[in-house]
Amino acid sequence: MAFNRWIVLASACLLAIAYGCGTLWGLYSPYLKDTLSLSQQQLDLALTLYIFGAGVLSIATGVFYDKFGARPTLLLGGIFTVFPFVWYYLQCNGFIKNIPGITVSVSVVEGLGVDAIYMAFFGSSLANFPSAKARISGILYAIDGLSTAFFSMVDQFFFKNNVEGFFLFIIFFVTVSVVIGLVFTGTSKAAEQPKYVNLNEANGGAPMWAHYDDDLVTGKPVPKFGMLNKSVRFDAMGAPLAQKSLSVLAILPELNSIQMIRTIDFWVFAFVLLHFQGVADLLFYQMGTIVDSELGKPPDDKNPTNLYLTVWSVISCVSTILTGFASDIMKSQISYPLWFIPSLLLCAAGYSVLYTVGSIGMMMATGLVGFGNGIGWAVLPTIVCDVWGFKNFGSNMAVLGLFPALGGFIYSNLITGFFYRRYSTDGGNNCDGSKCFQWTFGISALSCAASLAFIVFLWWRTRRLYKTLGKIDRQVDLH
């Protein structure tokens, strides 16, 4: 059953909140460490496995989504996401024996699960709004960003940092959201009714934009992925009739994952995403540890971790919405890759503050990095669709997703772990003082600055493509 695309989008917004449970590791990991007597090394390993599940294994999720669609992917994601929280709850309450190996390992299942939820609600939403991808991306990522604030406030004000009760709430909320999503998620009626035409199916499926005469369709230029208001007749070879009325405007890319990784643009963008998301994951996943090191493990009622995560969420929400709408409105003047320039500059500024003044500037730094991260995610899916095509969005996005995941591992685990252990006084389990993270902050600032050269190169490489898209956009009414 198909529903109106706005109903589908509403269910996607609910799933975007549920997806946010994957960003809460920095909130509850210190509790798991103390309650289950886990070492810092075991926590780092759990985070690495989570990143592996959300990154490397996301390729399988993307292929699964492309082959089977949104609903089966969402069901799989819901099961995999809920299971680790059930396990944490049972272990923390003593219902099952404390098995650190399994507790650490289930994080890979959570990573795979939240990635499947993301793929299901995001892919179907972009398919339903082909002419407003950046705006839809901005809305969904804004809600995802707010989800961290939502969960943090629920934990602080309703459960009073009672983590076992908080685990139960996450289990309930994700389950309900997935059930609702299974009913409504998918391609909307509006997207199913029009006919989609590949004008060169017999010649390798190269997608083209074309113009049809009045007597064939509407008299307006119609894109391959645009909507046709009337049926188009085809000959036995699958080509549209009245070829003489066909005027090719441009040939646009439609690459699968293998073809994509053979392009220079892919590796340039992958480098940017590795550092862009790696520095963001550093703050998100290590926030609790950073606060404990900088402030000397403050009591629960004075712990500012929830506050910092909330600031990140609200500011990231604002930036994704603003960027999503602004980038669509200004796309004829500013191509989408250029939006990564302010994104990287803000992230570099945030970590420069932390490197210079430490925890005193934590609030400002959290806001700067959160705003910068929101800008990048608002335009990232649109860049993937524009540069490599939408047909294989799931698998292409998953392959690119390896690099943000790798960045998270490098910054949150390798770099952070190296300096944390270096300045620790007990073999790496605990570290106190600004020295524990200062070098990590400095490296993060420099890597963001270095990534600016790569995003400028990507803009230069894709400038002709975006000029073509701008020309088409002026001639084609997608709706």
MARBAVEX-853497 format. One record per residue (C-alpha): x, y, z. Coordinates in steps of 0.001 Angstrom, whole numbers. Example, Ala and Ser with C-alpha at 12.3 -4.5 7.8 and 13.67 -1.06 7.14 Angstrom:
! MARBAVEX-853497
<site><u>12300</u><v>-4500</v><w>7800</w></site>
<site><u>13670</u><v>-1060</v><w>7140</w></site>
This chain:
! MARBAVEX-853497
<site><u>0</u><v>0</v><w>0</w></site>
<site><u>1276</u><v>3463</v><w>-930</w></site>
<site><u>497</u><v>6668</v><w>968</w></site>
<site><u>696</u><v>10370</v><w>234</w></site>
<site><u>4336</u><v>11448</v><w>250</w></site>
<site><u>3780</u><v>13899</v><w>3105</w></site>
<site><u>2510</u><v>11063</v><w>5290</w></site>
<site><u>5571</u><v>9043</v><w>4293</w></site>
<site><u>7771</u><v>12014</v><w>5217</w></site>
<site><u>6055</u><v>12322</v><w>8610</w></site>
<site><u>6843</u><v>8678</v><w>9385</w></site>
<site><u>10420</u><v>9308</v><w>8217</w></site>
<site><u>10699</u><v>12173</v><w>10718</w></site>
<site><u>9705</u><v>9817</v><w>13528</w></site>
<site><u>12288</u><v>7294</v><w>12345</w></site>
<site><u>14905</u><v>10057</v><w>12226</w></site>
<site><u>14361</u><v>10550</v><w>15955</w></site>
<site><u>14678</u><v>6816</v><w>16595</w></site>
<site><u>17846</u><v>6752</v><w>14476</w></site>
<site><u>19338</u><v>9270</v><w>16910</w></site>
<site><u>19695</u><v>6584</v><w>19583</w></site>
<site><u>22898</u><v>5623</v><w>17778</w></site>
<site><u>24493</u><v>8925</v><w>18836</w></site>
<site><u>24082</u><v>8345</v><w>22572</w></site>
<site><u>27205</u><v>6268</v><w>23211</w></site>
<site><u>28954</u><v>9186</v><w>24882</w></site>
<site><u>25983</u><v>9514</v><w>27247</w></site>
<site><u>25679</u><v>5980</v><w>28595</w></site>
<site><u>29144</u><v>4471</v><w>27973</w></site>
<site><u>30594</u><v>5841</v><w>31266</w></site>
<site><u>27724</u><v>4099</v><w>33085</w></site>
<site><u>28470</u><v>784</v><w>31351</w></site>
<site><u>32127</u><v>1232</v><w>32273</w></site>
<site><u>31373</u><v>1675</v><w>35981</w></site>
<site><u>28443</u><v>-765</v><w>36333</w></site>
<site><u>29914</u><v>-3645</v><w>34329</w></site>
<site><u>33543</u><v>-2960</v><w>35319</w></site>
<site><u>34654</u><v>-2403</v><w>31735</w></site>
<site><u>38036</u><v>-899</v><w>30982</w></site>
<site><u>38565</u><v>2138</v><w>28779</w></site>
<site><u>40149</u><v>-165</v><w>26209</w></site>
<site><u>36982</u><v>-2292</v><w>26139</w></site>
<site><u>34855</u><v>820</v><w>25647</w></site>
<site><u>37120</u><v>1900</v><w>22797</w></site>
<site><u>36755</u><v>-1544</v><w>21228</w></site>
<site><u>32958</u><v>-1378</v><w>21537</w></site>
<site><u>32961</u><v>1997</v><w>19817</w></site>
<site><u>35209</u><v>607</v><w>17074</w></site>
<site><u>32807</u><v>-2288</v><w>16508</w></site>
<site><u>29854</u><v>106</v><w>16391</w></site>
<site><u>31627</u><v>2168</v><w>13742</w></site>
<site><u>32458</u><v>-1044</v><w>11859</w></site>
<site><u>28788</u><v>-2036</v><w>11858</w></site>
<site><u>27582</u><v>1392</v><w>10770</w></site>
<site><u>30416</u><v>1765</v><w>8255</w></site>
<site><u>31892</u><v>-1350</v><w>6670</w></site>
<site><u>28771</u><v>-3478</v><w>7057</w></site>
<site><u>26613</u><v>-635</v><w>5735</w></site>
<site><u>27603</u><v>-1749</v><w>2233</w></site>
<site><u>25514</u><v>-4866</v><w>2776</w></site>
<site><u>22697</u><v>-2668</v><w>4077</w></site>
<site><u>22836</u><v>-465</v><w>984</w></site>
<site><u>22776</u><v>-3434</v><w>-1390</w></site>
<site><u>19897</u><v>-4948</v><w>612</w></site>
<site><u>17960</u><v>-1673</v><w>366</w></site>
<site><u>18533</u><v>-1344</v><w>-3381</w></site>
<site><u>17348</u><v>-4926</v><w>-3926</w></site>
<site><u>14466</u><v>-5345</v><w>-1465</w></site>
<site><u>13289</u><v>-1814</v><w>-702</w></site>
<site><u>12540</u><v>288</v><w>2368</w></site>
<site><u>10235</u><v>-1883</v><w>4484</w></site>
<site><u>12382</u><v>-5065</v><w>4711</w></site>
<site><u>15419</u><v>-2882</v><w>5400</w></site>
<site><u>13557</u><v>-1036</v><w>8153</w></site>
<site><u>12405</u><v>-4276</v><w>9808</w></site>
<site><u>15953</u><v>-5595</v><w>9845</w></site>
<site><u>17222</u><v>-2292</v><w>11231</w></site>
<site><u>14649</u><v>-2204</v><w>14012</w></site>
<site><u>15519</u><v>-5684</v><w>15261</w></site>
<site><u>19250</u><v>-5044</v><w>15171</w></site>
<site><u>18954</u><v>-1657</v><w>16892</w></site>
<site><u>16774</u><v>-2821</v><w>19784</w></site>
<site><u>18727</u><v>-5980</v><w>20634</w></site>
<site><u>21868</u><v>-4288</v><w>22104</w></site>
<site><u>19790</u><v>-2099</v><w>24427</w></site>
<site><u>17890</u><v>-5169</v><w>25638</w></site>
<site><u>21244</u><v>-6802</v><w>26347</w></site>
<site><u>22563</u><v>-3741</v><w>28208</w></site>
<site><u>19405</u><v>-3581</v><w>30315</w></site>
<site><u>19519</u><v>-7272</v><w>31261</w></site>
<site><u>23201</u><v>-7116</v><w>32189</w></site>
<site><u>23007</u><v>-3898</v><w>34179</w></site>
<site><u>20112</u><v>-5291</v><w>36222</w></site>
<site><u>21784</u><v>-8635</v><w>36837</w></site>
<site><u>19207</u><v>-10719</v><w>34960</w></site>
<site><u>21983</u><v>-12389</v><w>33001</w></site>
<site><u>25630</u><v>-13029</v><w>33771</w></site>
<site><u>28028</u><v>-10204</v><w>33034</w></site>
<site><u>29859</u><v>-11281</v><w>29875</w></site>
<site><u>32074</u><v>-8340</v><w>28832</w></site>
<site><u>32951</u><v>-9954</v><w>25507</w></site>
<site><u>29317</u><v>-10029</v><w>24375</w></site>
<site><u>28580</u><v>-6590</v><w>25833</w></site>
<site><u>31409</u><v>-5135</v><w>23791</w></site>
<site><u>30500</u><v>-7108</v><w>20658</w></site>
<site><u>26780</u><v>-6269</v><w>20446</w></site>
<site><u>27671</u><v>-2706</v><w>19521</w></site>
<site><u>28425</u><v>-3924</v><w>15984</w></site>
<site><u>24796</u><v>-5069</v><w>15740</w></site>
<site><u>23581</u><v>-1653</v><w>16882</w></site>
<site><u>25727</u><v>63</v><w>14259</w></site>
<site><u>24312</u><v>-2139</v><w>11513</w></site>
<site><u>20776</u><v>-1602</v><w>12796</w></site>
<site><u>20780</u><v>2192</v><w>12940</w></site>
<site><u>22362</u><v>2326</v><w>9486</w></site>
<site><u>19535</u><v>159</v><w>8104</w></site>
<site><u>16932</u><v>2463</v><w>9688</w></site>
<site><u>18688</u><v>5453</v><w>8146</w></site>
<site><u>18789</u><v>3873</v><w>4697</w></site>
<site><u>15081</u><v>3006</v><w>4817</w></site>
<site><u>13646</u><v>6378</v><w>5786</w></site>
<site><u>16180</u><v>8525</v><w>3957</w></site>
<site><u>16177</u><v>6761</v><w>597</w></site>
<site><u>12394</u><v>6690</v><w>335</w></site>
<site><u>12125</u><v>10360</v><w>1326</w></site>
<site><u>14548</u><v>11517</v><w>-1364</w></site>
<site><u>12724</u><v>9386</v><w>-3949</w></site>
<site><u>9446</u><v>11068</v><w>-3040</w></site>
<site><u>10854</u><v>14618</v><w>-3357</w></site>
<site><u>13289</u><v>14514</v><w>-6311</w></site>
<site><u>13317</u><v>18282</v><w>-6828</w></site>
<site><u>13875</u><v>19232</v><w>-3184</w></site>
<site><u>16544</u><v>16783</v><w>-2036</w></site>
<site><u>18602</u><v>19291</v><w>-51</w></site>
<site><u>15542</u><v>20629</v><w>1758</w></site>
<site><u>14344</u><v>17144</v><w>2639</w></site>
<site><u>17882</u><v>16236</v><w>3740</w></site>
<site><u>17989</u><v>19356</v><w>5883</w></site>
<site><u>14673</u><v>18564</v><w>7559</w></site>
<site><u>15534</u><v>14928</v><w>8288</w></site>
<site><u>19043</u><v>15650</v><w>9537</w></site>
<site><u>17693</u><v>18491</v><w>11663</w></site>
<site><u>15254</u><v>16121</v><w>13320</w></site>
<site><u>18017</u><v>13560</v><w>13711</w></site>
<site><u>20126</u><v>16246</v><w>15367</w></site>
<site><u>17297</u><v>17199</v><w>17693</w></site>
<site><u>16852</u><v>13549</v><w>18600</w></site>
<site><u>20016</u><v>13701</v><w>20693</w></site>
<site><u>18581</u><v>16631</v><w>22647</w></site>
<site><u>15289</u><v>14761</v><w>22956</w></site>
<site><u>16900</u><v>11623</v><w>24369</w></site>
<site><u>19248</u><v>13641</v><w>26580</w></site>
<site><u>16403</u><v>15646</v><w>28109</w></site>
<site><u>14323</u><v>12510</v><w>28634</w></site>
<site><u>17265</u><v>10945</v><w>30437</w></site>
<site><u>17958</u><v>13983</v><w>32600</w></site>
<site><u>14462</u><v>15175</v><w>33513</w></site>
<site><u>12309</u><v>12042</v><w>33406</w></site>
<site><u>14721</u><v>9294</v><w>34383</w></site>
<site><u>17078</u><v>11471</v><w>36465</w></site>
<site><u>20073</u><v>9686</v><w>34912</w></site>
<site><u>18547</u><v>6269</v><w>35760</w></site>
<site><u>20224</u><v>4528</v><w>32831</w></site>
<site><u>18350</u><v>1213</v><w>33203</w></site>
<site><u>15023</u><v>3018</v><w>32845</w></site>
<site><u>16452</u><v>5020</v><w>29970</w></site>
<site><u>17374</u><v>1798</v><w>28165</w></site>
<site><u>13758</u><v>639</v><w>28472</w></site>
<site><u>12540</u><v>3921</v><w>27022</w></site>
<site><u>14882</u><v>3598</v><w>24024</w></site>
<site><u>13659</u><v>31</v><w>23420</w></site>
<site><u>10021</u><v>1149</v><w>23523</w></site>
<site><u>10479</u><v>4263</v><w>21390</w></site>
<site><u>12505</u><v>2575</v><w>18651</w></site>
<site><u>10069</u><v>-355</v><w>18490</w></site>
<site><u>7007</u><v>1889</v><w>18143</w></site>
<site><u>8742</u><v>4082</v><w>15558</w></site>
<site><u>9741</u><v>1099</v><w>13430</w></site>
<site><u>6239</u><v>-397</v><w>13570</w></site>
<site><u>4733</u><v>2905</v><w>12396</w></site>
<site><u>7430</u><v>3157</v><w>9745</w></site>
<site><u>6666</u><v>-340</v><w>8449</w></site>
<site><u>3138</u><v>841</v><w>7718</w></site>
<site><u>3920</u><v>4158</v><w>6054</w></site>
<site><u>7515</u><v>4080</v><w>4757</w></site>
<site><u>8068</u><v>3561</v><w>1031</w></site>
<site><u>7476</u><v>5165</v><w>-2326</w></site>
<site><u>4472</u><v>7480</v><w>-2198</w></site>
<site><u>1476</u><v>7502</v><w>-4524</w></site>
<site><u>2760</u><v>10693</v><w>-6103</w></site>
<site><u>6028</u><v>9009</v><w>-6997</w></site>
<site><u>4423</u><v>5798</v><w>-8286</w></site>
<site><u>1841</u><v>7280</v><w>-10624</w></site>
<site><u>4127</u><v>9045</v><w>-13170</w></site>
<site><u>5981</u><v>7135</v><w>-15857</w></site>
<site><u>9784</u><v>7140</v><w>-15638</w></site>
<site><u>11569</u><v>7056</v><w>-18964</w></site>
<site><u>15117</u><v>6019</v><w>-19843</w></site>
<site><u>15641</u><v>7473</v><w>-23291</w></site>
<site><u>18602</u><v>5281</v><w>-24162</w></site>
<site><u>17790</u><v>1932</v><w>-22559</w></site>
<site><u>18968</u><v>-41</v><w>-25593</w></site>
<site><u>22356</u><v>1680</v><w>-25575</w></site>
<site><u>23583</u><v>819</v><w>-22097</w></site>
<site><u>20989</u><v>2767</v><w>-20160</w></site>
<site><u>22809</u><v>6112</v><w>-20318</w></site>
<site><u>20343</u><v>8551</v><w>-18744</w></site>
<site><u>19460</u><v>11613</v><w>-20783</w></site>
<site><u>17313</u><v>14657</v><w>-20334</w></site>
<site><u>15039</u><v>15298</v><w>-23300</w></site>
<site><u>12342</u><v>17554</v><w>-24665</w></site>
<site><u>9025</u><v>16235</v><w>-26013</w></site>
<site><u>6620</u><v>18030</v><w>-28364</w></site>
<site><u>3109</u><v>19064</v><w>-27350</w></site>
<site><u>1390</u><v>16174</v><w>-29126</w></site>
<site><u>3512</u><v>13609</v><w>-27248</w></site>
<site><u>3275</u><v>14751</v><w>-23659</w></site>
<site><u>2950</u><v>18311</v><w>-22361</w></site>
<site><u>5181</u><v>20523</v><w>-24461</w></site>
<site><u>7492</u><v>21087</v><w>-21495</w></site>
<site><u>11023</u><v>19716</v><w>-21096</w></site>
<site><u>10761</u><v>16569</v><w>-18970</w></site>
<site><u>13720</u><v>14995</v><w>-17115</w></site>
<site><u>14402</u><v>11278</v><w>-16909</w></site>
<site><u>13542</u><v>11276</v><w>-13217</w></site>
<site><u>10786</u><v>13846</v><w>-13591</w></site>
<site><u>7064</u><v>13213</v><w>-13763</w></site>
<site><u>5177</u><v>12569</v><w>-17000</w></site>
<site><u>1516</u><v>13502</v><w>-16814</w></site>
<site><u>522</u><v>11186</v><w>-19677</w></site>
<site><u>1589</u><v>7729</v><w>-20800</w></site>
<site><u>4373</u><v>7510</v><w>-23376</w></site>
<site><u>4180</u><v>4843</v><w>-26085</w></site>
<site><u>7263</u><v>2752</v><w>-26831</w></site>
<site><u>8317</u><v>624</v><w>-29761</w></site>
<site><u>9435</u><v>-3014</v><w>-29549</w></site>
<site><u>12990</u><v>-1967</v><w>-28702</w></site>
<site><u>11853</u><v>60</v><w>-25715</w></site>
<site><u>12502</u><v>3441</v><w>-27328</w></site>
<site><u>9878</u><v>6216</v><w>-27187</w></site>
<site><u>7898</u><v>6780</v><w>-30355</w></site>
<site><u>8196</u><v>10052</v><w>-32309</w></site>
<site><u>11984</u><v>10147</v><w>-31941</w></site>
<site><u>12077</u><v>13098</v><w>-34304</w></site>
<site><u>10493</u><v>15204</v><w>-31579</w></site>
<site><u>13336</u><v>14332</v><w>-29210</w></site>
<site><u>15981</u><v>16942</v><w>-28374</w></site>
<site><u>18806</u><v>15775</v><w>-26059</w></site>
<site><u>19873</u><v>18391</v><w>-23549</w></site>
<site><u>22525</u><v>16543</v><w>-21562</w></site>
<site><u>23894</u><v>13176</v><w>-20509</w></site>
<site><u>23972</u><v>12785</v><w>-16736</w></site>
<site><u>25914</u><v>10252</v><w>-14641</w></site>
<site><u>24251</u><v>7089</v><w>-13327</w></site>
<site><u>27025</u><v>5038</v><w>-11746</w></site>
<site><u>26956</u><v>1930</v><w>-9604</w></site>
<site><u>29319</u><v>1526</v><w>-6660</w></site>
<site><u>32092</u><v>-157</v><w>-8675</w></site>
<site><u>32001</u><v>2579</v><w>-11287</w></site>
<site><u>31843</u><v>5248</v><w>-8599</w></site>
<site><u>35007</u><v>4172</v><w>-6777</w></site>
<site><u>36926</u><v>4356</v><w>-10046</w></site>
<site><u>36378</u><v>8116</v><w>-10265</w></site>
<site><u>38680</u><v>10799</v><w>-8886</w></site>
<site><u>35680</u><v>12664</v><w>-7491</w></site>
<site><u>34860</u><v>9733</v><w>-5224</w></site>
<site><u>38278</u><v>9645</v><w>-3551</w></site>
<site><u>38441</u><v>13415</v><w>-3169</w></site>
<site><u>35023</u><v>13520</v><w>-1512</w></site>
<site><u>35816</u><v>10436</v><w>564</w></site>
<site><u>38891</u><v>12183</v><w>2005</w></site>
<site><u>36788</u><v>15187</v><w>2978</w></site>
<site><u>34098</u><v>13015</v><w>4605</w></site>
<site><u>36691</u><v>11055</v><w>6576</w></site>
<site><u>37899</u><v>14184</v><w>8368</w></site>
<site><u>34581</u><v>16049</v><w>8357</w></site>
<site><u>32737</u><v>13318</v><w>10250</w></site>
<site><u>35723</u><v>11979</v><w>12136</w></site>
<site><u>36158</u><v>15209</v><w>14088</w></site>
<site><u>32413</u><v>15357</v><w>14746</w></site>
<site><u>32312</u><v>11782</v><w>16063</w></site>
<site><u>35196</u><v>12629</v><w>18359</w></site>
<site><u>33042</u><v>15099</v><w>20290</w></site>
<site><u>29903</u><v>13006</v><w>20115</w></site>
<site><u>31287</u><v>9650</v><w>21185</w></site>
<site><u>33914</u><v>10904</v><w>23616</w></site>
<site><u>31896</u><v>13718</v><w>25210</w></site>
<site><u>31437</u><v>11867</v><w>28492</w></site>
<site><u>35119</u><v>10943</v><w>28688</w></site>
<site><u>36200</u><v>14491</v><w>27787</w></site>
<site><u>33992</u><v>15942</v><w>30529</w></site>
<site><u>35296</u><v>13437</v><w>33092</w></site>
<site><u>38912</u><v>14236</v><w>32178</w></site>
<site><u>38501</u><v>18003</v><w>32045</w></site>
<site><u>36247</u><v>18402</v><w>35092</w></site>
<site><u>37346</u><v>15467</v><w>37222</w></site>
<site><u>34199</u><v>13289</v><w>37036</w></site>
<site><u>31552</u><v>15736</v><w>38294</w></site>
<site><u>28522</u><v>14314</v><w>40165</w></site>
<site><u>25536</u><v>13296</v><w>38055</w></site>
<site><u>23446</u><v>16337</v><w>39024</w></site>
<site><u>26253</u><v>18684</v><w>37903</w></site>
<site><u>27496</u><v>16738</v><w>34883</w></site>
<site><u>27209</u><v>18998</v><w>31806</w></site>
<site><u>27369</u><v>16174</v><w>29237</w></site>
<site><u>23620</u><v>16284</v><w>28581</w></site>
<site><u>23770</u><v>20060</v><w>28215</w></site>
<site><u>26587</u><v>19920</v><w>25664</w></site>
<site><u>24829</u><v>17213</v><w>23647</w></site>
<site><u>21646</u><v>19278</v><w>23696</w></site>
<site><u>23477</u><v>22374</v><w>22468</w></site>
<site><u>24988</u><v>20304</v><w>19667</w></site>
<site><u>21572</u><v>18933</v><w>18709</w></site>
<site><u>19727</u><v>22249</v><w>18646</w></site>
<site><u>22442</u><v>24114</v><w>16744</w></site>
<site><u>22903</u><v>21240</v><w>14277</w></site>
<site><u>19131</u><v>21232</v><w>13740</w></site>
<site><u>19112</u><v>24924</v><w>12899</w></site>
<site><u>22085</u><v>24640</v><w>10538</w></site>
<site><u>20714</u><v>21679</v><w>8580</w></site>
<site><u>17331</u><v>23321</v><w>8014</w></site>
<site><u>18853</u><v>26664</v><w>7024</w></site>
<site><u>21421</u><v>25044</v><w>4754</w></site>
<site><u>18916</u><v>22676</v><w>3174</w></site>
<site><u>16607</u><v>25495</v><w>2122</w></site>
<site><u>19378</u><v>27993</v><w>1317</w></site>
<site><u>21344</u><v>25531</v><w>-823</w></site>
<site><u>18272</u><v>24657</v><w>-2908</w></site>
<site><u>17311</u><v>28307</v><w>-3346</w></site>
<site><u>20868</u><v>29385</v><w>-4219</w></site>
<site><u>21907</u><v>26330</v><w>-6255</w></site>
<site><u>22228</u><v>28369</v><w>-9439</w></site>
<site><u>24807</u><v>30617</v><w>-7715</w></site>
<site><u>26490</u><v>28199</v><w>-5267</w></site>
<site><u>26974</u><v>24545</v><w>-6191</w></site>
<site><u>26388</u><v>22065</v><w>-3403</w></site>
<site><u>30057</u><v>21052</v><w>-2786</w></site>
<site><u>30936</u><v>24652</v><w>-1891</w></site>
<site><u>28748</u><v>24431</v><w>1230</w></site>
<site><u>31404</u><v>22212</v><w>2759</w></site>
<site><u>33757</u><v>25213</v><w>2969</w></site>
<site><u>31883</u><v>26949</v><w>5839</w></site>
<site><u>31263</u><v>23519</v><w>7338</w></site>
<site><u>34971</u><v>22713</v><w>7594</w></site>
<site><u>35890</u><v>26248</v><w>8690</w></site>
<site><u>33447</u><v>26084</v><w>11602</w></site>
<site><u>34733</u><v>22667</v><w>12683</w></site>
<site><u>38316</u><v>23931</v><w>12539</w></site>
<site><u>37347</u><v>26989</v><w>14598</w></site>
<site><u>35629</u><v>24837</v><w>17226</w></site>
<site><u>38633</u><v>22603</v><w>17753</w></site>
<site><u>40955</u><v>25602</v><w>17753</w></site>
<site><u>38948</u><v>26929</v><w>20701</w></site>
<site><u>39241</u><v>23609</v><w>22536</w></site>
<site><u>42972</u><v>23392</v><w>21836</w></site>
<site><u>43507</u><v>26941</v><w>23100</w></site>
<site><u>41328</u><v>27191</v><w>26209</w></site>
<site><u>40156</u><v>23627</v><w>26922</w></site>
<site><u>36910</u><v>23003</v><w>28791</w></site>
<site><u>36306</u><v>26742</v><w>29289</w></site>
<site><u>35394</u><v>26934</v><w>25619</w></site>
<site><u>33487</u><v>23637</v><w>25464</w></site>
<site><u>30094</u><v>25302</v><w>24971</w></site>
<site><u>31316</u><v>27514</v><w>22133</w></site>
<site><u>33267</u><v>24679</v><w>20509</w></site>
<site><u>30292</u><v>22322</v><w>20669</w></site>
<site><u>28133</u><v>24919</v><w>18962</w></site>
<site><u>30692</u><v>25628</v><w>16217</w></site>
<site><u>31338</u><v>21979</v><w>15402</w></site>
<site><u>27626</u><v>21142</v><w>15586</w></site>
<site><u>26708</u><v>23965</v><w>13216</w></site>
<site><u>29456</u><v>22980</v><w>10790</w></site>
<site><u>28478</u><v>19322</v><w>10855</w></site>
<site><u>24855</u><v>20204</v><w>10156</w></site>
<site><u>25812</u><v>22221</v><w>7074</w></site>
<site><u>27703</u><v>19305</v><w>5561</w></site>
<site><u>25027</u><v>16682</v><w>6145</w></site>
<site><u>22330</u><v>18915</v><w>4649</w></site>
<site><u>23975</u><v>18786</v><w>1213</w></site>
<site><u>25835</u><v>15455</v><w>1315</w></site>
<site><u>23024</u><v>13203</v><w>-78</w></site>
<site><u>22295</u><v>15725</v><w>-2837</w></site>
<site><u>25955</u><v>15673</v><w>-3911</w></site>
<site><u>25844</u><v>11865</v><w>-4071</w></site>
<site><u>22710</u><v>11968</v><w>-6242</w></site>
<site><u>24052</u><v>14715</v><w>-8519</w></site>
<site><u>27570</u><v>13425</v><w>-9070</w></site>
<site><u>26878</u><v>9670</v><w>-9296</w></site>
<site><u>23115</u><v>9380</v><w>-9877</w></site>
<site><u>20132</u><v>8260</v><w>-7798</w></site>
<site><u>19509</u><v>4762</v><w>-9156</w></site>
<site><u>22078</u><v>3135</v><w>-6827</w></site>
<site><u>21753</u><v>5666</v><w>-4002</w></site>
<site><u>21619</u><v>3031</v><w>-1260</w></site>
<site><u>24802</u><v>1184</v><w>-2144</w></site>
<site><u>26653</u><v>4338</v><w>-3245</w></site>
<site><u>25805</u><v>6123</v><w>-2</w></site>
<site><u>26879</u><v>3047</v><w>1947</w></site>
<site><u>30252</u><v>2854</v><w>202</w></site>
<site><u>30875</u><v>6548</v><w>847</w></site>
<site><u>29707</u><v>5967</v><w>4407</w></site>
<site><u>32773</u><v>3828</v><w>4999</w></site>
<site><u>34900</u><v>6940</v><w>5147</w></site>
<site><u>32954</u><v>8885</v><w>7804</w></site>
<site><u>32976</u><v>5636</v><w>9795</w></site>
<site><u>36722</u><v>5267</v><w>9253</w></site>
<site><u>37163</u><v>8866</v><w>10322</w></site>
<site><u>35215</u><v>8176</v><w>13495</w></site>
<site><u>37499</u><v>5231</v><w>14244</w></site>
<site><u>40683</u><v>7199</v><w>13542</w></site>
<site><u>39741</u><v>10237</v><w>15624</w></site>
<site><u>37582</u><v>8698</v><w>18386</w></site>
<site><u>39729</u><v>5638</v><w>18888</w></site>
<site><u>43242</u><v>5758</v><w>17444</w></site>
<site><u>44183</u><v>9418</v><w>17923</w></site>
<site><u>42179</u><v>9931</v><w>21096</w></site>
<site><u>43308</u><v>6597</v><w>22563</w></site>
<site><u>46965</u><v>7250</v><w>21827</w></site>
<site><u>47127</u><v>10573</v><w>23710</w></site>
<site><u>44696</u><v>9432</v><w>26434</w></site>
<site><u>46942</u><v>6479</v><w>27282</w></site>
<site><u>50086</u><v>8575</v><w>26922</w></site>
<site><u>49010</u><v>11017</v><w>29627</w></site>
<site><u>47191</u><v>8473</v><w>31809</w></site>
<site><u>48640</u><v>7645</v><w>35205</w></site>
<site><u>47080</u><v>4171</v><w>35556</w></site>
<site><u>47905</u><v>2433</v><w>32310</w></site>
<site><u>45261</u><v>4082</v><w>30158</w></site>
<site><u>42063</u><v>3448</v><w>32111</w></site>
<site><u>41709</u><v>7015</v><w>33418</w></site>
<site><u>43256</u><v>10347</v><w>32519</w></site>
<site><u>42727</u><v>13719</v><w>34182</w></site>
<site><u>43444</u><v>17209</v><w>32918</w></site>
<site><u>43357</u><v>19162</v><w>29661</w></site>
<site><u>46533</u><v>17428</v><w>28446</w></site>
<site><u>44539</u><v>14238</v><w>27793</w></site>
<site><u>42798</u><v>15696</v><w>24718</w></site>
<site><u>44698</u><v>18851</v><w>23785</w></site>
<site><u>46798</u><v>17282</v><w>21026</w></site>
<site><u>43724</u><v>15496</v><w>19682</w></site>
<site><u>41917</u><v>18827</v><w>19443</w></site>
<site><u>44863</u><v>20417</v><w>17633</w></site>
<site><u>45112</u><v>17607</v><w>15079</w></site>
<site><u>41367</u><v>17837</v><w>14449</w></site>
<site><u>41572</u><v>21568</v><w>13742</w></site>
<site><u>44453</u><v>21129</v><w>11303</w></site>
<site><u>42798</u><v>18260</v><w>9418</w></site>
<site><u>39639</u><v>20317</v><w>8868</w></site>
<site><u>41726</u><v>23141</v><w>7478</w></site>
<site><u>43624</u><v>20757</v><w>5173</w></site>
<site><u>40354</u><v>19301</v><w>3866</w></site>
<site><u>39399</u><v>22708</v><w>2455</w></site>
<site><u>41824</u><v>22205</v><w>-438</w></site>
<site><u>40130</u><v>18912</v><w>-1338</w></site>
<site><u>36596</u><v>20317</v><w>-1344</w></site>
<site><u>37721</u><v>23191</v><w>-3570</w></site>
<site><u>39219</u><v>20602</v><w>-5931</w></site>
<site><u>35907</u><v>18692</v><w>-5953</w></site>
<site><u>34056</u><v>21895</v><w>-6776</w></site>
<site><u>36466</u><v>22541</v><w>-9674</w></site>
<site><u>36021</u><v>18971</v><w>-10910</w></site>
<site><u>32189</u><v>19153</v><w>-10850</w></site>
<site><u>31702</u><v>22733</v><w>-11989</w></site>
<site><u>30663</u><v>21703</v><w>-15516</w></site>
<site><u>28189</u><v>19155</v><w>-14178</w></site>
<site><u>26546</u><v>21786</v><w>-12000</w></site>
<site><u>26454</u><v>24251</v><w>-14874</w></site>
<site><u>24611</u><v>21593</v><w>-16880</w></site>
<site><u>22247</u><v>20918</v><w>-13993</w></site>
<site><u>21629</u><v>24644</v><w>-13687</w></site>
<site><u>20809</u><v>24857</v><w>-17393</w></site>
<site><u>18411</u><v>21938</v><w>-17084</w></site>
<site><u>16859</u><v>23392</v><w>-13966</w></site>
<site><u>16045</u><v>26595</v><w>-15845</w></site>
<site><u>14375</u><v>24642</v><w>-18659</w></site>
<site><u>12711</u><v>21816</v><w>-16786</w></site>
<site><u>9760</u><v>22020</v><w>-14446</w></site>
<site><u>10135</u><v>18905</v><w>-12282</w></site>
<site><u>6619</u><v>19175</v><w>-11065</w></site>
